[in-house]
Amino acid sequence: MKKRAGIFLTFAFILFFCLSFIIAPNTEETNEISKVSSIKLIGEENIVKWNVEGQSSQGFKIVWSKNENPTYPLRKGDQYIYLSNPGDYKTELNAFDGSGVYYVRVCEYLGGKCGVYSNQIKVSLGAEGKIEKCTDTDGGIEYSIFGEVIIKVGEGSAIFLDFCETSSILNESYCEGDYPNTLLRDCGMEGKVCLKGKCIEEEDLELEEKEDKLEDKEKFCSEGCTINGKCVNVCYIYNNTYCSLSGEMVEQQQEETFCYNHCECLSGVCVNNECISGNLIQKILSWFRKIF
C-alpha cells in the first residue's frame, strides 16, 4: 500500500512540474520597457521616413488606413508593415484599399503592442493622373496679358488658354495652388474690349492692328496665312478655323480627334495629341476640386 502511495505521489509531482511550464504566462512580450521619447514622421508620395529620439530595440510598426489614427493591434481597415531592424527609418506604402488619401503613423514596437506613436500624416496613394506642376505664363490672374496655364500630369501635359468668349468677355485661366482654374471677366466693366485672350483699351485696337501689319510686312507672308488681305501667324484662330503650317485656314477639330497644337481644337486644349472637349475639361476641374 505504501509502495502504491509513493508511486502516486511521485507521478503527481511530475505532472504538477510539467503543467507549471505549460500554463506559465509568457512575459517576454509584455515586459519590454519603452526607450523612445518621440518619433517624427514625414512622407512624400508613397515613401515615409521618420526620426527617433531613443532606441526601439524590437523595431517599428508602420500602420496606415483611410481612417484617421491607425493603430496596432489593427482595427478594421488598417494595415501594417513590421520592420524588425531598429536602424530602419524608411519604407514604401501601397494603396491596399484603393486609390485615395491614407493616414499614416509609425510606432515603437514592444512585442505584441505599440509603445510611443509618431505624429499622423496624410499621403495620396495609387492616384493616377496626379498633377505634378501648374504654371501660368502670364503670372496669375492678369486680364491685360494673354497667357497659358500648363499642367504636368504624369508623362503628359495639358494646356488651358486665356481666350475671348465674346468681344467683351474674357475667360481667364490661372493656377490655384497646383491645380488649374478659370474665371470670367467682363472687360466692358472697365470700358475695354476682349481681343486675343486679353482685355485692352478700345483705342489700343488700332495699335494692335498696326503691330500686326508691321509683323506681316516683315514676314511678307512667307509664314502663316492670309485673311482679308492680312497676314496672320501660324495657329491664328478665326471663325472656328486656324492657320495651319501649310499656309491654309483649316477648320478646328471636335473632341477625340488627333491634334498637334491647342489651336487645332475647338476647345483650345490639345492633350497627348487628342482634342479634349470643354465639358470634359470642366469635369476634370470639378473632379480635382472634390478630391482636394
C-alpha positions as CSV (number, residue, x, y, z in Angstrom):
1,M,0.0,0.0,0.0
2,K,2.8,2.4,1.0
3,K,4.5,1.5,-2.3
4,R,1.5,2.5,-4.3
5,A,1.1,5.7,-2.4
6,G,4.7,6.6,-3.1
7,I,4.3,5.9,-6.8
8,F,1.2,8.1,-6.9
9,L,2.9,11.0,-5.1
10,T,5.8,10.8,-7.5
11,F,3.5,10.8,-10.5
12,A,1.6,13.8,-9.1
13,F,4.8,15.8,-8.6
14,I,6.0,15.1,-12.1
15,L,2.6,16.1,-13.5
16,F,2.5,19.3,-11.5
17,F,6.0,20.2,-12.6
18,C,5.2,19.8,-16.3
19,L,1.9,21.7,-16.1
20,S,3.7,24.6,-14.4
21,F,5.8,25.1,-17.6
22,I,2.8,24.6,-19.9
23,I,0.5,27.2,-18.3
24,A,3.1,29.7,-17.1
25,P,2.4,33.0,-18.8
26,N,4.9,34.2,-21.4
27,T,6.1,37.5,-20.1
28,E,8.7,38.2,-22.9
29,E,6.3,40.4,-24.9
30,T,4.9,42.4,-22.0
31,N,8.0,43.2,-20.0
32,E,9.6,45.4,-22.7
33,I,10.1,48.9,-21.4
34,S,9.7,51.9,-23.7
35,K,13.0,53.6,-24.5
36,V,11.7,56.0,-27.1
37,S,10.6,59.6,-26.2
38,S,9.4,60.7,-29.6
39,I,9.1,59.8,-33.3
40,K,8.8,62.4,-36.1
41,L,7.2,61.1,-39.3
42,I,7.3,62.7,-42.8
43,G,6.1,61.5,-46.2
44,E,6.5,62.1,-49.9
45,E,4.1,60.3,-52.2
46,N,4.3,56.6,-51.2
47,I,7.6,56.9,-49.2
48,V,7.5,57.6,-45.5
49,K,10.6,58.4,-43.3
50,W,11.0,59.0,-39.6
51,N,13.4,60.2,-37.0
52,V,13.5,58.7,-33.5
53,E,14.5,60.1,-30.1
54,G,15.7,57.0,-28.3
55,Q,16.1,53.3,-29.3
56,S,13.4,50.9,-30.3
57,S,15.1,47.5,-29.8
58,Q,12.4,45.5,-31.5
59,G,12.0,47.8,-34.5
60,F,8.9,49.6,-35.7
61,K,5.3,49.1,-36.9
62,I,4.1,51.3,-39.7
63,V,0.3,51.5,-39.7
64,W,-1.8,53.2,-42.4
65,S,-5.5,53.4,-43.2
66,K,-8.2,55.6,-44.9
67,N,-9.5,56.1,-41.3
68,E,-7.7,58.5,-39.0
69,N,-5.4,57.4,-36.2
70,P,-4.5,53.8,-37.4
71,T,-3.2,51.6,-34.6
72,Y,-1.6,48.3,-33.8
73,P,-3.1,45.9,-33.0
74,L,-5.1,46.7,-36.1
75,R,-8.6,48.0,-36.4
76,K,-10.8,47.1,-39.3
77,G,-9.5,48.9,-42.4
78,D,-5.9,49.3,-41.0
79,Q,-2.8,47.7,-42.5
80,Y,0.8,47.5,-41.1
81,I,4.4,46.8,-42.1
82,Y,6.8,45.4,-39.5
83,L,10.5,46.4,-39.6
84,S,12.4,44.4,-37.0
85,N,15.7,46.3,-37.6
86,P,16.0,49.3,-35.2
87,G,18.1,51.0,-37.8
88,D,15.4,51.1,-40.4
89,Y,13.8,54.6,-40.8
90,K,12.1,54.4,-44.2
91,T,9.6,52.3,-46.0
92,E,7.2,52.3,-49.0
93,L,3.4,52.1,-48.7
94,N,0.8,50.7,-51.1
95,A,-2.9,51.6,-51.8
96,F,-4.2,48.4,-50.3
97,D,-7.7,49.8,-50.0
98,G,-7.8,51.5,-53.4
99,S,-6.6,54.9,-54.6
100,G,-7.1,57.9,-52.2
101,V,-5.8,59.6,-49.1
102,Y,-4.4,57.5,-46.3
103,Y,-3.5,58.3,-42.7
104,V,-0.1,57.1,-41.6
105,R,1.6,56.6,-38.2
106,V,4.8,54.8,-37.0
107,C,5.1,53.3,-33.6
108,E,7.8,51.8,-31.4
109,Y,7.2,48.0,-31.2
110,L,7.2,46.5,-27.8
111,G,6.2,42.9,-28.7
112,G,2.5,42.4,-29.4
113,K,1.7,46.1,-28.9
114,C,2.9,49.6,-29.7
115,G,4.6,52.0,-27.4
116,V,5.2,55.6,-28.5
117,Y,3.4,56.7,-31.7
118,S,4.6,59.2,-34.2
119,N,2.6,62.2,-35.4
120,Q,0.0,61.4,-38.1
121,I,0.5,62.4,-41.7
122,K,-1.7,62.1,-44.8
123,V,-0.4,60.7,-48.1
124,S,-2.1,60.2,-51.5
125,L,-1.6,56.6,-52.7
126,G,-2.4,55.0,-56.0
127,A,-3.9,58.1,-57.6
128,E,-3.3,58.1,-61.4
129,G,-3.2,61.3,-63.3
130,K,-2.0,63.3,-60.3
131,I,-1.0,66.9,-61.2
132,E,2.7,67.4,-60.5
133,K,3.1,71.1,-61.5
134,C,0.9,74.0,-62.7
135,T,2.5,77.0,-64.5
136,D,0.8,80.2,-65.7
137,T,2.8,82.1,-68.4
138,D,1.2,85.4,-67.5
139,G,2.0,85.1,-63.8
140,G,-1.5,84.6,-62.5
141,I,-4.8,86.4,-62.8
142,E,-3.7,89.1,-65.3
143,Y,-6.5,90.3,-67.5
144,S,-4.4,92.6,-69.7
145,I,-1.9,89.8,-70.7
146,F,-2.6,86.7,-72.8
147,G,-1.4,83.6,-71.0
148,E,-1.5,79.8,-71.0
149,V,-1.8,77.5,-67.9
150,I,0.3,74.4,-68.4
151,I,-0.1,71.4,-66.1
152,K,2.2,68.4,-66.0
153,V,0.2,65.2,-65.4
154,G,2.4,62.1,-65.2
155,E,4.2,61.7,-68.5
156,G,1.8,64.1,-70.3
157,S,0.7,67.7,-70.1
158,A,-2.4,69.8,-70.7
159,I,-2.8,73.5,-71.7
160,F,-5.6,75.9,-70.8
161,L,-5.7,79.2,-72.8
162,D,-6.9,82.6,-72.0
163,F,-9.5,83.3,-74.7
164,C,-12.3,85.7,-75.6
165,E,-15.8,84.2,-75.3
166,T,-17.3,87.3,-76.8
167,S,-15.9,90.8,-77.8
168,S,-16.1,91.8,-74.1
169,I,-16.0,88.5,-72.0
170,L,-12.6,87.1,-71.2
171,N,-12.1,83.5,-70.0
172,E,-9.0,83.8,-67.8
173,S,-7.1,80.7,-66.8
174,Y,-4.8,80.6,-63.7
175,C,-3.2,78.3,-61.2
176,E,-4.9,77.8,-57.8
177,G,-2.1,76.1,-55.9
178,D,-1.0,73.2,-58.1
179,Y,-4.3,73.0,-59.9
180,P,-5.8,74.9,-62.9
181,N,-8.9,77.1,-62.6
182,T,-10.8,79.6,-64.7
183,L,-12.9,82.7,-64.2
184,L,-14.9,85.0,-66.5
185,R,-14.0,88.7,-66.7
186,D,-16.2,91.4,-68.3
187,C,-13.7,93.7,-70.0
188,G,-16.5,96.1,-70.7
189,M,-16.8,96.9,-67.0
190,E,-13.6,99.0,-67.4
191,G,-14.5,100.3,-70.8
192,K,-12.3,97.7,-72.5
193,V,-12.8,95.1,-75.2
194,C,-11.5,91.5,-75.4
195,L,-9.1,90.6,-78.1
196,K,-6.6,87.8,-78.4
197,G,-7.2,86.4,-74.9
198,K,-6.8,89.7,-73.0
199,C,-8.6,92.9,-72.1
200,I,-7.4,96.0,-74.0
201,E,-8.4,99.7,-74.3
202,E,-10.6,100.4,-77.3
203,E,-8.1,103.0,-78.6
204,D,-5.4,100.2,-78.5
205,L,-7.3,98.3,-81.2
206,E,-5.7,100.5,-83.9
207,L,-2.3,99.9,-82.3
208,E,-2.8,96.2,-82.3
209,E,-3.7,96.3,-86.0
210,K,-0.7,98.4,-86.8
211,E,1.6,96.0,-85.0
212,D,0.0,93.1,-86.8
213,K,0.5,94.8,-90.2
214,L,4.2,95.5,-89.3
215,E,4.8,91.9,-88.5
216,D,3.0,90.9,-91.7
217,K,5.3,93.2,-93.8
218,E,8.4,91.9,-92.1
219,K,7.4,88.3,-92.9
220,F,6.0,89.1,-96.3
221,C,3.5,86.4,-95.6
222,S,6.3,83.8,-96.1
223,E,4.9,82.2,-93.0
224,G,1.3,81.9,-91.8
225,C,-1.9,82.6,-93.7
226,T,-3.8,85.5,-95.4
227,I,-7.2,86.6,-94.1
228,N,-8.9,89.5,-95.8
229,G,-5.6,90.7,-97.3
230,K,-3.8,90.4,-93.9
231,C,-1.0,88.1,-92.9
232,V,-1.6,86.1,-89.7
233,N,0.7,83.8,-87.8
234,V,0.5,80.0,-87.8
235,C,-2.1,78.9,-85.2
236,Y,-4.1,82.1,-85.6
237,I,-7.7,81.4,-84.9
238,Y,-10.5,83.0,-86.9
239,N,-14.2,81.9,-87.0
240,N,-13.5,78.3,-85.8
241,T,-10.6,77.9,-88.2
242,Y,-6.9,78.1,-87.6
243,C,-3.8,78.9,-89.6
244,S,-2.0,75.6,-90.4
245,L,1.6,75.1,-91.2
246,S,0.6,74.7,-94.9
247,G,-0.5,78.3,-95.0
248,E,-4.2,77.5,-95.2
249,M,-7.0,78.2,-92.8
250,V,-8.3,74.8,-91.6
251,E,-11.5,74.1,-89.6
252,Q,-10.8,73.4,-85.9
253,Q,-11.4,69.8,-84.7
254,Q,-14.0,68.3,-82.5
255,E,-13.2,66.3,-79.3
256,E,-11.4,63.0,-79.5
257,T,-9.6,63.8,-82.8
258,F,-5.9,63.9,-83.4
259,C,-4.0,67.2,-82.9
260,Y,-0.6,68.6,-82.6
261,N,-1.4,72.0,-81.1
262,H,-4.1,73.6,-79.0
263,C,-5.2,75.9,-81.8
264,E,-6.4,72.8,-83.8
265,C,-9.1,72.1,-81.2
266,L,-12.4,74.0,-80.8
267,S,-12.0,73.7,-77.0
268,G,-8.5,75.2,-77.2
269,V,-6.9,72.2,-75.5
270,C,-4.8,69.5,-77.0
271,V,-3.6,66.8,-74.5
272,N,-1.4,64.0,-75.6
273,N,-2.3,64.5,-79.3
274,E,-6.0,64.5,-78.7
275,C,-8.6,67.3,-78.6
276,I,-10.4,67.4,-75.3
277,S,-13.9,68.8,-75.1
278,G,-14.7,71.9,-72.9
279,N,-17.2,69.8,-70.9
280,L,-14.5,67.2,-70.1
281,I,-12.2,70.0,-69.0
282,Q,-14.8,71.2,-66.6
283,K,-15.4,67.7,-65.3
284,I,-11.7,67.2,-64.7
285,L,-11.5,70.5,-62.8
286,S,-14.6,69.5,-60.7
287,W,-13.1,66.1,-60.0
288,F,-9.9,67.7,-58.7
289,R,-11.8,70.1,-56.5
290,K,-13.8,67.3,-55.0
291,I,-10.7,65.3,-54.1
292,F,-8.6,68.2,-52.9
